[in-house]
Amino acid sequence: MHGHYHTNSSRNLHAGARVAFETLWLRLSGLAFGNSVWAAALILSSFMAGLALGNRIAASSRIRRWRPLHLYAVLELLVALFGCTIVFGLPLLGELIRPAWQTLWNYQPALLGLRFIISFLILLVPTTAMGLTLPVLIEDPVLRQTNFGRLIGLLYGSNTLGAVAGAMLGEAYLVAAFGLRGTSVAAGLAACTAAAIALLVAKIDYDRGVLIPDPTFPLRLYVSYQPPWRLLFVSFGTGCVLLSLEVIWFRFLRLYVASSPTAFAIMLAVVLAGIGLGGIVAGAIHRRSARLNQFLPALLLLAAIATLLSYLFFPERLVQTRGGVFDLSWRAVTLVSIALMFPVAFLSGVLFPSIVANVQASVGDRMNSTGITTLFNTTGAAAGPLVASFVLLPGVGYQSSLILCAAGYVLLSILVSDRSDWSIRRPFGLVTVAVCAAVILLLAIFPYHRAESHFAHASRPYETDEHGNVLAHVVKRIEGTSDTLQL
């Protein structure tokens, strides 16, 4: 039990350091790669690609020579060392490669490709180490006696809640108090503390006589098993849909909330808190019963319903302020963010451990199942912001994009289910059919004119004065890749 507590503490510190480093790298990347939408998207994609590579290694590997907790500690030290090095080195790198950007400015495809390659290589070591940490930790003997569904839920949840703390602490205090470099040192110290905790747990368990793996063979690669492709595609799809929704939600809230680092941090924290609490709840349910996996189709349908209802019942009255359309306190931003984003984020937190547990039942090995599921989920998460920013929002607008994301959850539910899951003779089938009927009814009665009221709220202060006199009126709306404009 103490081992579980300490490993959860280590994951919290790791997650806080990871989010702090991610934020710092994104801020400083503008000095080296530019501040355009494409440049930011490529940096994020490079970050996610590194995480995916770490999970790819975990998906097809076996640890023989090292105890997993020892390898986990080494990975944390790599994150600390290279994370701080990148923060200190990116401004210098920007000065060195600026002539190359200026030379290639008229050749945008080549420029974007070179930016991606350089950013991927820079972030390769720390992000790959980040991607390996959770699958490696799962494999340690101190955790192998725990029910896998419960374990992955608790670790995933505590990891995400640690990310919430890292995002809020870094934005609210560390950057202002210590600057970007000082914040990177603090994140590095958190990663080193996580490594020390892992080594301490390994030492205590070694003294107690806990068995460690046979040290005869080094790290080896195996690709002999056949992955459960339907479940892995669902993992990819849930990651893609959630990150697409995150971009769409943030764009929608721009109609009510002024864009600022504080508002962004609050919205991100709400999403992460929902995912983290969902993971912990999934772990608690798995502790009592493994039957949560049988509700996977119904959970996906519930996510579709939550996507639509959270938008339909968005609390507009909470943001009717006297000082102006965007004059919101942090409490109001938190409340509207919770109302819009928390339900779907919570269900996503429940979904991921359930998918991993289903994959583990097929693959067998804990590290492989965690690695390959996270690989597909992370790859989908990398694609989601690109799909939302460059396809959905400019193509069909934020409201239709929300509806398409809900439809995506429905399609994933159909994909993951068997014929028996829809049988009304079984309790699980009855629940699935009932939830599916609710989705169909909701789409049939959906008020598709709802977007007009939100656009009107954002334009009202500029169309009339305080006496009700008409000043202007909207003649054109543009929902582009980076913002929504009303002209």
N, C-alpha and C positions, 0 to 999 in steps of 0.2 A: 504493500500500500504506500509506504514512504517512497519507494522507487517511482510509482505512478505520479505522486505529488511532485517530486523533483523533476521528472521528465516533462510534466506539464509546465512547470515554472521555466524550464529551459526553452520549451517551445514558445512561451510568451515572450521571452527576451529575444529569441531569434526573430519572431514576427515583427516585433517593434523595431529591431535593427534593420530588417529587410525593408519595411515600408519607409523608414527614415532615409536609407540609402537610395531607394527608388525615387523618392521626392527630390533629394539633393542632386542625383544624376540628371533628372529631368530638368531641374532648374539650370544647372550648369551646362547642359548640352546645347543650350542656345548660343553659348559663347563659341562652341566648337563646330556646331552643325547648322546653326541658324534657328530662327523662331517661327518658321512657317508651319502651317497645319501639317503638311507632308513630312517635314522634318520631325515634328513631335510624334506623329504616327509611326515613323520609322524607328525612332528611339524606343518607343513602347513595344513595338514589334520585336526589336532586337532583344529587349529585356525578356519578353515572353518566350522568344526562341531559345534563349539560354536556359530558362527554366525547363522548357520542353526537352532540351538535350539532356539535362540532368535526370529527368524522369525516364527518358529513353534508355539511358544507361541502367537505371534501376529496374527497368522493365525486363531486361534480358541478362541480368547478372546474378551471380551468387557470391556471397562473402564467405571466404574460408579462412584466410590467414589472420584477419583482424577481428576483434570483437566489435560488433556494430556501434556500440557507444564510443569506442575509441576512434573509429572512423568518423562518427558524427562530430566529435570534438575537433578533429583535424579540419573537417569541412567548415565548421564555425570560425576557426582561426583564419582559414583562407578567405572567408567572407569579410572578416574584420580587416585583414591586411590589404586585400585588393580593393575593398570598398573605400577605404580611406585614401589609398593611392590614387584612385580614379578622381575623387573629389579634389585632391590637391593638384592633380596633373591635367585635368581637362582645360582649365584656362590657358596653360602653357601650350597644350596641343592645338587649341584654337588659333594661337598666333602662328604656329608652324605650318598648319595646313590651309590657312586663309588664302594664300596665293593660288592653291589648287582649286578652291571653290570659285575664285574670281575667273580663273581660266576656263572652267567648265560651265559658267553661268548660262551660256547660250545653248548648252547641251543638257537639258534638264533630265532626261532618262539616265544618261551616264552619271550625272551628278547625284541623283537619288540612289542609284545602285552603289556608287562608291561610298556614300554616306552610310548606307545600310551595312556594307561589308566592314567598314572601319568601326562603326558603333557596335556591331556584333562581336568583332574581335576584342574590342576594349572590354565589353561586359561579359565575355565568354567564361572566364574562370569563376568570378563570384556568383553569376547567375546559375551556372551549372552546379556549383556547390549548393546553392539555395535549393535547386530542384531535387537534389539527392537527399537532403536532410531528413524529410519525413519518411520516405520509403526505407532508408537505412535504420532510422530509429525504431520503426515498426518491427524490424527483424531481431532486435535484441532479446536475449533470454528473459530479462526482467519483465518484459511485456508479453512474451509469447503465451503465458498461461491465461491471459485475459481474453474474453470473448472478442473476436476480431471486429464485429460490428460496433460493439460498445467502445473498443479502443480507438478505432479510426474516427468515430464521432467525437469523442472527447478530445483527442489530439487535434483534429481539424478545427473544432470549435474553439479550443483554447488558443490555437495558433492564430485564428482570425481575430479573436478578442484582443490578443496582444498587438495585432496590427492596428486595431482601433486606438489603443493607447499610444502607439508609436506615431500615428498620424496626428493625433490631437496634441500630444506633448511636444512634438517637433514644431508644429505650426504655431501653437499658442505660446510656447516659452523658449525652447532651445535656440531656434534660429535668431530670435530677437536678442537673447541674452548672450549667446556665444558665437553667432555668425555661422556661415555655412561650414567652414572648416571645423569649428568647435563642435558643431552638431554631428559631423561625421566621426569625430573622435569619440563622442558620447555613444553613437551607434556602434562603433567598433568595440568599445568597452562592454556594451550589452552583449555583443556576439561572443566576446572572450569570456564573459561571465557564464553564458550558456554552455560554452565548452568546458569550463571548470566544473559546472554542476554535473555534466555528463560524466566527466572523469571521476568525480567524487562518488556518484552512484555506482559506477563500475568498480571502484575500489572497495566500497562497502559490500557489494554483492560478492566480490571475489573473496573477501575475508570471511563471508558467511558460507562460502562453498558453492555458490551458484555456478552451474555448468556453463561453459563457453563452447563455441563451435570448434570442431576439429580443425587444428591449424595446419593440416597437411598440405592443402591445396591453395594456390593463390586465387585471385579474382578470375573467374572464368565466365564466358558468354554462352548462353544456351538459347536456341530459337526453335526448340523441338515442339513446344506446345502450340496448339491452335487457339488463338485468342477468341473470346466471345464477341464477334464483330458487332452484333446488334447493340449490346450493352455499351461497347466502346463508342459507337456512333452516337448513342444517347448521351454519353458523357461529353463528347465533342459538342453536341447540339445544345446541351444545357449551359455549357460555358459560353458558347457563342451567343445564345439568346440573352443570357443575363448581362453580359458586357454590352451587347447592343442596347438593351433596355437602360443600362446605366447612362450611356451617352444620350439616349432619347429623353430620359427623365431629367438629366441636367439641362438639356436644351429647353424642355418644357418649363422648368422652374425659372429659367431666365425671363419668362413673361411676368414673374411675380417677385423674383429675388435678384437684387443687384449682384453682378458678378464680382466676387472678391475672394482672396485666398481663404478667409475665414468661412465664408459661405460654402466654398468648395470642400473645405476640410470637414465641415459639419455634415454635408450630404454624403461624402465618402464614409465618414464614421458611422452614419446610420445604416448604410448598405453593409458594411463590414460587421457591425454589431448584429444585424439580422442574420447574416450567414453564420456568425459564431454561435449565437444562441440556438439557431436551428441545428447546428452540428452537435452541440451538447445535448439538446433534447433527443436527437436521433440516437446518440450514445446511451442515454438513460433508458430509452425504449428498448434498444437492443439488449440491454442488461437484463430486462425482465422477459423479453420475448424476441425471437428472431423473425416474427411474422410481419414486421414492418416492410421487409423486402417484397412481400406479396402485394403491398399497396402501391408499388411503384407507378403503375399506370394511373391510378387515382390521384397520386400526389402530383404528377405532371398535369393532369386536368385541373386540379385545384390551383396550380400555379397559373394556368391560363385564366381561370376565373378571377384570381387575385389581381392579375395584370389589368383586367378590364374594370373591375369594381373599384380598385384604388384610384383609377383615373376618373371614373364616373362620380365617385363620392369625394373628390378632392375638396378639402375645406376652404373654399374661396373666402368665406367670411373672416377667417383668421388673418387674412392679409389685407383687409380693408382698413388701411391706416389713414390717419389724418395728415401726416406729413408728406404723403406722396405714395405713388404706386409701389416704389421699391424701398420705402422706409420701413425696414423690418428689423426687429431685434433678433439676437441669436436664438432666443427662445422660440420666436415665431418661425424662424427658419427650421429649427429642429422639429417643431410640431408638424409643419407641412411636409417635411422630408419623411418623417415617420409615417404619416398618413399615405403618402404616395409610394414609397419604396420599401418600407419594412416588411409588409406581408409577403411579397414575392421573394425578397432576400432571405427571409426566415425559411420559406419552403425550399429555396435553393440550398440552404444549409442542411436541411433534412435530406434532400435528394442525394447529394454527393456521397455521404457515407453509405447510404443504401445501395447506390450503384457499385461502389467499391466492394461492399460485402457480397453482392451478387457475382461480381467478377472473380473475387477470391474463391468462391465456391466452385468456379470452373477452372481457374488457373492453379489453385492450390497454394503456391508460395506467396507469403504475405508481402514481401518486398516487391516481387514481380507484379502482383495484382495492384498494389498501391501505385507503383511506378507507371504501369501502362495506362491505368485509368486516369491518373493525374496528367500524364502526357497528352492524352486526347482532350481532356478538359482544358488544359492550359493552351493547347493549340487552338481550340475553339474560342477561348477567351482572347487570344491574340487576334483572331479574325473578326471578332464581334465589333470592336470599335471602328475598324475599317469599313465593315459592311454598313454600319449605322451612319457613319459620317459621310461616306462617299457614294452610297447607293440608296439607302432607305430615306434619309431625311431630305436630300435634294430631289429625290425622285417622287415620293408620295407624301411627304410631310410627317410631322410628329404623330398625329392621331392615327393615321393609317399605318404608320410604323408600329405603334403599340398594338394595333389589332393584328398585324402580321406576326408579331412576336408571340401573341397569345395563340395564334394559329400554329406557330412553330411548336409550342408546348403540346398542342393537341396531336400533331403529326408524330412527335416523339413518343407520346403515350401509345398511339396505335402501333408504332414500330416495335416498342419493347414488350408489348403484350402478346399472349398466345390466345388461341380461340377460347380456351377454358376460362381466361380472365374476364370474358364477357358473358359467361353463363349465369343467368339469374337464379339458377339452382344452388349456386355457391354464394356464401356471404360476401366474399371479395368481389365476385362478379357483379353482384347486385349493387354494391357500392360504386363500382366503376361505371356501370350503366347509368346510375342515377346522376353521378357527377357529369358524365358526358351529356346527358339530357339537359342539365343545367347550363352547360357551355353553349349548346345549340340554342336554347331559349334566350340566353343573354345576347348572343350575336343577332338573333332575330329582332329583338326589341331595342337594340343599341341605338341611342340617339346620335346619329352620325353628324348632326349639326353642332355638336357640343364644342368643337374647336372654336367656333365663332365667338362664343362668350369669353373664352380665354384671350383670344386676340384683341377683343374689344376692351378687356380690362387693361391690357398693356398700352393700348393706343389712346384711351380715354383722356388722360391728363394733357395730351398734346392736341386733342380735337376740340376741346371746350375749355373756357376759362372758368374761374371760380363763380361767375354769375350765370353760367350756362350758355354763354355766347359761343357760337361755332367759330373756331379758329382755322381748322383744316379738316380734311377727311382722307382716309386711306384710299389710295388708288391702285396700289399693287403690293403684294406680299411675296417675299423671296425667302425660302427656306434653303439656305446654302450649306456648304460643307462645314463652315465655322460659326455661323450665327443665323438668326432669323431676323429679317428686316421687313418693316412696314413703311412703305413710301407713300 
